[in-house]
Structures are given as C-alpha cells and as structure tokens.
Amino acid sequence: MTDNMLTTATRRGLDAKEINKDLTEKAFRLRCLAYLSNAKADLLTETIFSMRKSKSALSAEIKQRKLIEEKLRKGHDLYRQMFTNNSAIKTLIDPGTGDIVDANPAACKFYGYTQQELTSMKAWDISVLAEEECRREMALAEAETCTYFCFQNVTKSGEIREVEVYSSPIDTGGANLIHSIIHDITDRKRAEEAVNEHKEKLMTLINSSPDSIFFKDGKGRWQIANDAGLDLFKLSGVDYVGKKDSELAHLADSIYHDALGLCEGTDEETWQEGRQTRCEEVVPSPDGTSTVLDVIKVPLFNKDGSRKAIVIIGRDITKSRKDRERLEESEEWFRVITASANDAIVVIDDEDKITYWNQAAQRVYGHTPEEAVGQRLRDLVIPDSMREKYTQWYENFKSSGEEFYPGETVIRKGVRKNGEQFPMELSSATVKIRGKFYAVGFIRDATERLRTQANLEKSLSVHHATLESTADGILVVDHEGKVVSFNKKFLLMWRIPHTLAQLGNDKKLVEHVVGQLKNPDKFTSRIKELYLKPEEESFDLLEFKDDRIFERYSTSQKINGQSVGRVWSFRDVTERKKMESMLHETLLEMNTVLDSLEVGITFVRSGKIKWVNQKMLDMFGYLRNEVDGEPVEIFHTSPDSFTQLKDEAISVIASGKIHLDERLLKRKDGSTFWCKLIGKAIEPGKRDKGSIWVVEDITERKRVAEKLRLDAAVLENTTDGVVITDANCVILSVNHAFVRITGFSAGEVIGAKPGVLSSGRHDKEFYEDLWRELLAKGEWGGVFWNKRKNGDIYPQEATITAIKDEQGNTTQYASIFRDITDRKRHEEQIKYLAFHDPLTDLPNRKLFFDRIEVELARAKREKEKLSIMFVDLDNFKEINDTMGHDVGDKLLKEMAGRLKECIRESDTVSRLGGDEFILLLPNISGKAGVKKIAKKILAETREPMLIGSHKILITASIGLSMYPKDGDGPDTLVKKADDAMYAVKQSGRDNYKFC
C-alpha cells in the first residue's frame, strides 16, 4: 500500500513538472505568433494606406515600411532564436509530404543526426509507425483534432525511445507546417514499469510468505491479508476489506472469536505504545490443536500524529518451540550421561587445550572442571616420562588428526593433582568438527584392577601348586554336585580317567569308584548324609577290595562364612594300617620301619611316654632321652588343652574306636603347629595296656585350606568377572561379578564350557588366533562379544591366563573380564562423527574417498562405468554474508536433503566443506544416466527454499567426470569433475558440464 502511494506521488510529480514546462513553452510560442500576426496586419494596413496617399508622401511611407520590415525581421529572428536555442526537442514537418522541414539542435542531438541529415528525412523515418499511420496522425494534428500524442521514435543508432509529442499547425506565409515539441519519456516509462513490477513482486512475495501478514488502516479495518493470514482464521474467500476483527469474527468459525477479539486488544496496545511491539499469540484450530505465533506489530502515523495504518506479521513458531524443547532435553541427557559415566572423559582441541572434563575425570585426577578446562593437557596430567612421546603424538594430531593408540586400550601412567602417578586404562578417538581436530580420551584408574589381577594370578598359582604338592588326594564339590577342583593325586588314588573327571559330575565319579570298596553302601550313605549336613566335618576309613585303606576327611568349604561346597581329602593309609595291626607284637623289631614313616608315632601308657619314633622326635625337636618316661603333656600347649584331649579320648579308645582330633601342639622350643592326632587302644577295655598315637603335621594342609578360603574371598569380592576352567576349558568356578554381569548362576555354568556365553559374532578364525596366542604366550588379552543369559549381546574386555604346574603343563585357565558396553557406545559415536559431516550428517571427505576406492575396484573388476559429480552452489557466499551463517547452515541442510532425494540407494552424496558437495554414482549406464541425475539436481536446486522468513532462490553448477574415460584414480576423477564445475561457473552457472 505504501509503495502504491509512493508510485502515484512520483508519477504525479513528474507529470506536473512536464505539464508546467509545456505550458510555458506553448504560451511563449503563442506570444511569438501573435507578434508576427500583428506585424503582418500592420504591414498590410500601412500598404493600403500608403496607396491612398499622395505621391508626395511616398518617401515617408517607404521609410515607414522599412521600419515595419525591420520589425518583422526582428520578430522572425526572435522566433528562430526561440526555436534554435530552446532545450526542448522541436521539429517542423510538412503534413502534406511528411518532410521534416526544420529541426532544432536539441532534436539533432536526440535523434543522432546532423540537421542536414534530419531535414532530408520523412517523419516516418524516425518513427516505428508505418507511413500511413504517420500521415493519419499528422492529419489529426493539422486539423487540431488531437494535439497530444505518444509515439515510439527511432534514433540513428537504432534505439527505440518513448516520446510525448505536443503538435499544432502554423502558417508560415502560405505553407501550413506542424510545429512539434517532443519530450523523451523513456526513463519515465521504465520507472513506471519498474514501479508496477515492484508492486507485483511485493504482492507475490507477501502472498508466498509462510508468515501471516495483515495491513489495517488507522481504524483497525482490514486492507490487505496474505493467503497464510486468511488460512490462519479460515477466511479464504471472505470479503474482508474494510472490516474490523470483531466484524470478521462473525464470519469465521466460532473457535476463532476469542483470538480475533484478542487481536483488537493487542493492536490497541501497540497504538498506545507508539512503536513496534512483539509478543506471542495462540490461535486455536477446529481439530483441537493450537498455533503459536511470534507476532510483530508496527504502527504508522500521519504527520499530524493521527493513526494511519498498522502492519502485522505473525510467524508460526509451534514447531520451532517444540524443537527447542527437544534440543534442551537432548542436551540435558548428554550432560547427565557424561556426568554419571564411571570413566573419565577428557576432550582436547588442536591447541592441546582441555575443552571438556567430566566429574569422573575430577575423581580420577583430582582437578575440578573449572581448574582443568582451558589448561594444556601435557601440563596437567602427563608424567615427565611420557612428555616427549606425547609431544610427538600431539604434533601429528595437530596437523593430521592422528589418533593416540588407534583402536587400542592401553595401560599408561597418569599424574594426579597431588603428584601421585598411577596406572590408567586409556582409549581415545579423534574427530574433526568444522575443520578443527578434537581428541577424546576415555580413562579408567587401573590401580585396583591390576592389583586384583596380580593377586589373583598369584593366588591361583599358589592354589594350584599347593593342591599338586600335597600327598593327599583332594576333591572339591559344590552343593549341586558339580566338581569344582581336584588334583592329580586324587585321580591316581581312585584310578579315575582324566576324561571322566573333566565332566565335572560328582555323581558319575561316585558311580565309578564305589565298586572298588568292600562296603559301598556305607560309603554312599555317608556321602548323602554329609551333603544333607553341609556344616558337619567327617573322618572315616575306607577299605578297598584290593586291601587298600584310605582315610577320608571331609569339611565344609565356606566363603564369607557361608557354605558353598565340600572339600574331600583322601590319604592312602594302607601300609600304615598294616603296621598298626602288627604293632603290639613287632614294635621293637619295626623301629626302623616306624622311624621312616612321615608321621610321628607315640606309645603312651598311664600318661607317660614309653616310645616315640624318629619322626616324632624330629617334629617336636627333642632327643630320645629327653622324652622317654616324660608325661605326654609336654607336647601340649597347656594343661587345659591336655586335660580336654584326655577327657575326650579315654572313653573313645576304651571302646575300641579310633579317636581323631586336630589341635595345636607345642615343640621343645615353644613354637606351636597344627597336628592331626589318631589314637587307638592297644587292647580295648584294658587301659593299663596303653595306647598308640599317630601324630601328623598338618600345618601345610591347614595353610592350603586357609589359602583356598582367602583365594575364594578375593575372587568373590573383585568387581571384574572371573572364570576358572580346567585345561579342557570346563568351567570349575566363577565369582559373584560373573553372575552379576552374565545373569548365569554359578550352578548353571560350572561343569559347562564357556561356549554357553558365545554370542555367535566371532568366526572360527578369531578363536584360532586367540588360542594360537594363548598357547604361544601363555596369555591373551582383547575385546570380544559375549551373550548374557537373557540373550543380550555385549562387549567385554578380557584377559585369559594359562596356569601351569611345575613341569610347565597347563592345568587351568583363568579369565578376568569386564563389561565395556558403555565405553563401546561412546567409541562408536565418536567413530561415526569422524566419518560424517556434523552439519548435514552426510559422509565427509574421508568416508567418500574410502567408498570411491571400493567402487573403483569393483568397476575395474566388473567392467562397469562410474561417474563423479561435483556440485557447487552459486552465490552461496552472498547469502551467507547478507542473511547470516544460521540461514546458510539451514540452506546447506536443505540442499543435502534434496541431493539425497535425487540419487539412487547405491549412490553416495558427501559434503566436502562450505557449499561444495560431491556425488559418487557407481554402476551407471553412461552419460545419459548421469545427465538425467544432473538435470534432476538442477531442477530441485532451483525450487525456492523457505529458510525461516526467507524465501531463497539459488542455483548450482555441476561438473562431471566418467570412469574409465576420464581417468582410473580417485584424485584424477575428482579433479576433472572439479575443473568441469569451474568451467560451468565461468560460462554463466546453473548448468552441468562433462570434463
């Protein structure tokens, strides 16, 4: 509306100026003609008068005539001066012949001819009209039927100019000529056309805007509303001009009544404010939703301060508000996840400055985020011993983005705030964002894990060595009847095949050995009885059909005070028992034999020592004469201890039974040690005959049992999962962390093989490599995928160690692992960012060149064609500079989406940077197929882009290269496509070209 007023005012001003000029010239011309006419009349009158006079007055009359002629000459000169020197374009034309009789210098300059050339031409020679039309127009001018004309005249150069012509006939002494004053109105015409075009464009722009736009006059009456504004209130097709909001409320759906009423109120607030206002308004819809508008209102006032008009622009921000809320929610999730991560997460830029430092990093290093961010990493946490290596890596990272230990998790030293150095597990990744490299490190304090691993390895080694070095056969069984552990001595004593023991089934072992016993029922019933009483200890003798005799000792295996299984200890006492049966007859004769035994033997009568063997003396550190006849109490730690044993043993051995006991006894030097005591009467019921006591040093066995208990406690309390298998990979034991991580209970996996955890992700070659390294080095470390009980597949970081006996034979394997699901997720995210453009989410340069290498290899192999398409947006920098980088970024995202819509699934579109995109088109039929895609991209690019409030028109220049015609290497094909694109730029843009 404002442009209309301006256009009208401009046109009126130009017209008024031209009309005033024309009126002045016409008035001057009429005065000249009047002067000439009066002079002519005077001359005629004087002539007639002179003829009537007498001859005597002739001389006076002649004189007077000369004066009149002089007057006429001066009048003619004055007219010529007016005609020639006037700046207006003037011509004299003979209407009968069309000859240009005269033309002033202004006319010659305008038409580009000399006066001689112009006066030799016809009127139609300088007009676009045909001769007939020119004659018709001249006739109108001659008859004064029409004195104003608008023509198109042609200059000498061929240029067509728009002119206004004011024409009138004049009498030049018997010849009628047409006097024309000509005005060049070409510029005015062009200005009028430009104004009309501008008005049309403005209205088109308003109607094409997604924003709702309204113009109201000073009284609030609607004058203009664009399509979006009418659709907002569903008023399309309604005659709204001249109506107020309250009047339109009756024509709209009832749901809009309140919203239109609110508009009048906020309009009034803007008038009162006297300046532009901005607010949010909500307009409901019949479907139950609402549209949130960001409304700008601009009041316009007349010079006297009265209200002239108000302009209202409303932008739909419903989606942007929701997007903003989602973005804020996403950022909050990122903050919570990184803040709650167990691993320290540290990010540095290419200046070695720390840009991110989470709470876990503070716990690991001691520096707060405020202290760390902005500091150089090398100054804060890198030990002196690592400085040189770190500096070398940093220089490579700064120039090329090289990763620190790519694809590995390594153990390195770190420095805490207090100067303490500590071992840490480090993995890292590099990402390039907007041309700048960033390194992301994931750090975990490995102090406790390495300590646990060392302790476990040591414990397992001692455990294994202890089991294999004892003379007893050892078997450990859990409450479910699964074999947890055994030593070689156990298999030899019971003549059990190793393959059977590896099955881990105690029931099958019992079935195999029970046939060797004289009393199998007693053997099995005692086993069942003890399994029902897990806390009870037991000792008995087992007699074999082949006359062997074993001592069987059983005790509960406990972890943290809780019974988890039973330990069975078997000792072959066949020979010892034979000697005991013959002892009362052959004691003196068998001293040599008894002295060679590995147990102490004492003959006691009436509480006095009557005889001891050499082992007994050696165990207690006495000489024989120092013990002969001495009370047996000298071996006990205290009188109370001796009294307790005596009270317990007398009744047992008197009944003919064997008394068993374990207790601390005292050596000559006062030191104590654990002994196992076996007492038996020489003749039951005859106390005076005395008794025989077998004393065995069980200190080592006790130590082994305690060690086993401690080892089990360590395994159960570590946070890493632990699995122990035998040499055939049958699981012997697992700890609590294993149960927590995998979901399998110990009972579900003990006796099984680790294959129950297999995810199926690794092929045969992976496991072959693992076993090759494990067998060669005795250990393996790495990452692989396993499956939980619920079917979830997860990554775990594990070390597997082979446990060997003294001969170097592998007897067991121990695996320590931890769930690294969260760390893998972080690494995958960083890896994705390293190969994709962060703005458009398209593949970046690195990923694009990886793909082109693959596709070129396939094209060469399959004899296929391939095309590279280089797309560059025209005048993008101008859009970026005038509308802002935010608009530029959104335009690039929109362009990325359009490019993806134009290509096939097998094609790749990548953003190289700025406004440059590059496409890979494999297995293309030929130039025709490439042309089709290029034309489609050009058409899509020309489609207007609505970026916020901007409607942007843009084009693209496309360069194309073909394999194998234009080259067989990635760099060559890309360069030729780039050269072709620049050729399009130089030849006018908005096109495509093959190299």
Summary of the structure (lengths in Angstrom):
residues: 995
radius of gyration: 56.8
end to end distance: 51.4
largest distance: 215.5
contacts: 2930
relative contact order: 0.04
helix: 47%
strand: 29%
